[in-house]
Amino acid sequence: MQTQTSPNLVGASRAEIAALVGDLDPRPYRAAQVYRWVARRLAGSLDEMTNLPKSLRESLARSVVIRDPEIVEVRRGDEGTAKFALAHSDGAVVEAVAMPMEGHTTLCLSSQAGCAVGCVFCVTGILGAGRNLSGGEIFGQYRAIMRHQGLVGAPVNVVFMGMGEPLLNLPGVTRAVELLSETVSPRRITVSTSGIVPGLAKLAALDRRPKLAVSLNATTQEQRERLMPIAARWPLDELLAALRAFPLERGRRITFEYVMMAGVNDTLEDARRLPRLLRGIPCKVNLIPLNPDARYLAGLAAPDEETISAFAGVLAAAHVNVTVRWSKGRDVAAACGQLRGQVIGERAAP
């Protein structure tokens, strides 16, 4: 009989599933079938595993569960972006986003149920720290959204740019990347960091590395410390040195994310400093106009389009590969932490 503590097949390794299935059917191919249904075909129930004998499915149903986080809210934008709030069994609420792109869908996943880094422009950082998510819980976000959106078998990119700092939860993120790699090439998986230098070294040591993105957002140490307190612990020059040493496969580049805030980091002087900072690093720069939030990010706003275009023009003239990532989800609170902040606020309201 299932209980709250029954093993969850979502996130289980091949060896763990073999141990669970082996007592019921010792033939190795049965465990391999179960693993493929969960990790590759993203089955939501044992009943979907139609190549298993009914008796085996019934026996498994008495001892294991297939449990993904519960989708408690979905908001859809005019451009097709869907923002999800997902609740785990302990009540932790995290966010994920599905963004339709040309030829594929990009899924943005969370690695923690909160964030301790405290970036001043991020709602998740304002709301504060939360626990690490396990690899299975992160993979469960992916499974839940793929099934909900009818994307099983469709091409997707996965980015760890949701709630949390991925490199402060390397065990969970590494395990999730292993599971995701069953259906998504590591070349289509990106891990974003605020600049946790020791974590970069550990990420570099992986046999199958995902792509790397770095949240930069400033062109001086003083400026970065004001926006991202973590910069006081791992200064800009130390971070850039670690990135210059980071191993990149042929054709890969590091993505630098630069959230633009009016009157804060959007001057032409900032634009001229940025190429000098990044010299020698194969990279591209994503300029991201701030997604405003009147409740949690009061006083911060995105620059106007003229300012953004002038900033991008300076980078392009310096031969920096630059794009402007206009928000595809402003109407659904798609920036990190915004939907969770609204959900928490609504639940707390009298």
C-alpha positions in Angstrom: 0.0 0.0 0.0 1.4 3.4 -1.0 2.3 5.9 1.8 3.7 9.4 1.8 7.1 7.8 2.2 6.7 5.4 -0.7 9.7 5.7 -3.1 9.1 8.2 -5.9 10.2 6.9 -9.3 10.7 10.4 -10.5 14.4 11.2 -10.0 15.3 7.6 -9.2 18.5 6.2 -10.8 18.7 3.1 -12.9 20.2 1.2 -10.0 17.5 2.4 -7.6 14.7 1.4 -10.0 16.4 -1.9 -10.5 16.4 -2.5 -6.8 12.7 -1.6 -6.5 11.6 -3.7 -9.5 14.0 -6.6 -8.9 12.1 -8.1 -6.0 9.0 -8.3 -8.2 10.6 -9.3 -11.5 14.4 -10.0 -11.5 14.8 -9.7 -15.3 17.0 -6.6 -15.9 15.1 -5.5 -18.9 11.9 -4.9 -16.8 13.7 -2.3 -14.7 15.1 -0.7 -17.9 11.6 -0.5 -19.2 10.4 1.3 -16.1 13.3 3.7 -16.2 12.6 4.6 -19.8 9.0 5.3 -19.1 9.8 7.7 -16.3 12.9 9.4 -17.6 12.4 9.4 -21.3 8.7 9.0 -22.1 7.7 11.0 -19.0 4.9 8.7 -18.0 2.6 10.1 -15.3 1.3 6.8 -14.0 2.2 3.1 -14.0 -0.9 2.5 -16.1 0.8 4.2 -19.0 3.6 1.6 -19.0 1.7 -0.7 -21.4 4.6 -3.0 -22.2 4.7 -4.1 -18.6 2.5 -7.0 -17.5 -0.6 -5.8 -15.6 0.4 -7.9 -12.6 3.7 -6.1 -12.4 2.1 -2.7 -12.7 -0.3 -3.6 -9.9 2.4 -4.8 -7.7 4.5 -1.7 -8.2 1.5 0.5 -7.6 1.3 -0.9 -4.1 4.9 0.1 -3.2 6.0 3.1 -5.3 4.6 6.4 -6.6 5.2 8.6 -9.6 4.8 12.1 -8.2 5.7 15.4 -9.9 5.2 18.8 -8.2 1.5 20.0 -8.4 0.8 22.8 -10.8 -1.2 25.2 -8.6 -1.4 28.2 -11.0 -0.8 28.9 -14.7 -0.7 32.3 -16.3 -0.6 32.6 -20.1 0.5 35.6 -22.1 -0.6 36.9 -25.4 2.6 35.7 -27.0 2.1 32.1 -25.7 4.4 32.3 -22.7 3.1 30.2 -19.8 4.2 30.8 -16.2 3.7 28.0 -13.7 3.6 28.0 -9.9 4.3 24.5 -8.7 3.9 23.2 -5.2 5.9 20.4 -3.6 4.6 18.0 -0.9 6.2 20.1 1.9 4.4 23.2 0.7 7.4 24.8 -1.1 6.2 26.8 -4.1 8.6 27.3 -7.1 8.2 28.7 -10.5 8.9 27.6 -14.1 8.2 29.1 -17.5 7.5 27.7 -20.9 8.4 30.1 -23.7 7.5 29.2 -27.3 10.4 30.1 -29.7 11.0 29.6 -33.4 11.3 25.8 -33.9 11.4 24.9 -30.2 10.1 25.7 -26.7 12.4 27.0 -23.9 11.7 25.8 -20.4 13.0 27.8 -17.5 13.4 25.8 -14.3 14.1 26.6 -10.7 16.9 25.0 -8.6 15.9 26.3 -5.2 12.7 27.3 -3.4 14.0 30.8 -2.9 17.4 32.5 -3.2 19.9 33.7 -0.7 22.0 35.7 -3.2 19.9 38.8 -2.7 20.2 40.6 -6.1 18.3 43.9 -5.7 16.5 43.6 -9.1 15.2 40.0 -8.5 11.9 39.3 -6.7 13.1 35.9 -5.6 16.1 37.5 -3.9 13.8 40.0 -2.2 11.6 37.2 -0.9 14.7 35.4 0.6 16.3 32.1 0.9 14.6 28.7 0.5 15.7 25.1 0.5 17.6 23.3 -2.2 15.5 21.2 -4.6 16.5 17.6 -5.2 17.4 16.5 -8.7 14.2 14.6 -8.9 12.2 17.7 -7.8 13.9 19.8 -10.5 13.3 17.0 -13.1 9.7 16.9 -11.9 9.2 20.5 -13.0 10.3 19.5 -16.4 8.0 16.5 -16.5 5.0 18.4 -15.2 5.3 21.1 -17.8 6.2 18.8 -20.7 3.0 16.8 -20.0 0.8 19.8 -19.3 1.9 21.6 -22.5 1.7 18.5 -24.7 5.5 18.8 -25.4 6.6 15.2 -24.8 8.7 14.3 -27.8 9.0 17.9 -29.0 12.3 19.9 -29.2 13.0 21.9 -26.1 15.8 23.9 -24.6 16.2 24.0 -20.8 17.6 26.9 -18.9 18.3 27.0 -15.1 17.3 30.7 -14.8 14.4 30.4 -12.5 14.4 30.7 -8.7 17.6 30.0 -6.9 21.3 30.0 -7.5 22.1 26.7 -9.4 25.8 26.6 -8.3 24.7 26.7 -4.6 22.8 23.4 -5.3 25.2 21.6 -7.4 24.2 18.1 -6.3 20.6 18.7 -7.2 21.4 20.5 -10.5 24.0 17.9 -11.6 21.5 15.1 -11.0 18.8 17.0 -12.8 21.1 17.6 -15.8 21.8 13.8 -15.9 18.1 13.1 -16.0 17.3 15.8 -18.5 20.1 14.5 -20.7 18.0 11.4 -21.4 15.8 13.5 -23.7 17.7 16.9 -24.1 21.2 17.3 -25.4 23.6 19.1 -22.9 24.1 21.6 -25.7 20.5 22.6 -25.2 20.8 22.9 -21.4 22.1 26.1 -19.9 23.0 26.7 -16.2 23.0 30.3 -15.1 25.0 31.6 -12.1 25.4 34.9 -10.3 29.1 34.1 -10.1 29.8 31.4 -7.5 33.5 30.9 -8.3 34.0 27.5 -6.5 30.9 26.2 -8.2 32.3 27.1 -11.6 35.3 24.8 -11.0 33.0 21.9 -10.0 30.9 22.5 -13.1 34.0 22.6 -15.3 34.9 19.1 -14.0 31.7 17.4 -15.2 32.1 14.9 -18.0 29.0 16.3 -19.8 28.8 20.0 -19.2 25.8 22.1 -19.9 26.2 25.5 -21.4 27.1 28.3 -19.1 25.5 31.7 -18.5 26.6 34.4 -16.1 24.5 37.1 -14.6 26.8 40.1 -14.8 24.7 43.3 -14.7 27.6 45.7 -13.9 30.9 46.9 -15.3 32.7 47.8 -12.0 33.2 46.0 -8.7 31.5 48.8 -6.7 28.5 48.8 -9.0 28.2 45.0 -8.9 28.3 44.9 -5.1 25.4 47.3 -4.9 23.3 45.3 -7.3 24.5 41.8 -6.3 25.8 41.4 -2.7 27.5 38.1 -3.6 30.1 40.1 -5.5 31.7 41.1 -2.2 32.6 37.5 -1.6 33.6 36.7 -5.2 34.9 39.9 -6.8 34.5 40.7 -10.4 38.2 40.2 -11.3 38.2 36.8 -9.6 35.0 35.8 -11.4 36.4 36.9 -14.8 39.6 35.0 -14.2 37.6 31.8 -13.5 35.6 32.3 -16.7 38.7 32.7 -18.8 39.9 29.4 -17.4 36.5 27.6 -17.9 36.8 24.8 -20.6 34.6 25.4 -23.6 33.9 22.9 -26.3 34.4 23.9 -29.9 31.8 26.4 -30.9 30.5 27.2 -27.4 30.5 30.6 -25.8 29.6 31.9 -22.4 26.5 34.0 -22.2 26.6 37.1 -20.1 23.2 38.3 -18.9 23.0 42.1 -18.3 19.8 43.2 -16.7 19.4 46.9 -17.7 18.0 49.3 -15.1 17.3 53.0 -15.9 19.8 55.3 -14.3 21.7 52.4 -12.7 23.8 50.5 -15.2 22.7 51.8 -18.6 25.1 54.6 -19.5 27.3 54.7 -22.5 30.3 54.6 -20.2 29.0 51.2 -18.9 28.7 50.1 -22.5 32.2 51.1 -23.3 33.6 49.3 -20.2 31.8 46.0 -20.9 33.9 44.9 -24.0 37.1 45.6 -22.1 36.0 43.4 -19.2 35.1 40.5 -21.5 38.1 40.6 -23.7 39.5 37.2 -24.3 36.3 35.3 -23.3 34.4 33.6 -26.2 31.0 35.1 -25.3 27.8 36.7 -26.3 25.9 39.4 -24.3 22.1 39.3 -23.6 20.8 42.7 -22.7 17.7 42.2 -20.6 15.5 45.2 -19.9 14.3 45.0 -16.3 10.9 43.3 -15.9 9.4 45.8 -13.4 7.5 44.8 -10.2 5.8 47.7 -8.4 5.4 45.7 -5.2 8.9 44.2 -4.8 11.1 46.3 -7.0 9.9 49.8 -6.3 12.1 52.5 -7.7 13.6 50.3 -10.4 12.5 50.6 -14.1 13.7 49.5 -17.5 15.5 52.1 -19.7 13.7 53.4 -22.7 14.3 51.7 -26.1 16.5 54.5 -27.3 18.9 54.0 -24.4 18.9 50.3 -24.8 19.6 50.6 -28.5 22.4 53.0 -28.0 24.0 50.6 -25.4 23.7 47.7 -27.8 25.2 49.8 -30.6 28.3 50.5 -28.6 28.8 46.8 -27.9 28.2 45.9 -31.6 30.7 48.5 -32.7 33.3 46.8 -30.4 32.6 43.5 -32.1 30.7 42.0 -29.2 28.0 39.5 -30.1 24.9 41.2 -28.5 21.2 40.6 -28.4 18.4 42.4 -26.6 16.1 39.9 -24.9 12.8 41.7 -24.9 10.5 40.1 -22.3 8.1 37.5 -23.6 6.3 37.2 -20.4 5.8 40.6 -18.7 2.0 40.1 -18.9 2.3 36.9 -16.9 4.8 38.0 -14.2 7.5 35.9 -16.0 10.6 37.3 -14.3 12.2 35.3 -11.6 10.0 35.2 -8.5 7.3 37.5 -9.6 4.4 34.9 -9.9 5.5 33.3 -6.6 5.6 36.7 -5.0 2.0 37.3 -6.2 0.9 33.9 -5.1 2.4 34.4 -1.6 0.9 37.9 -1.4 -2.6 36.6 -2.4 -2.4 33.8 0.2 -1.4 36.2 2.9 -4.1 38.8 2.0 -6.9 39.0 4.6 
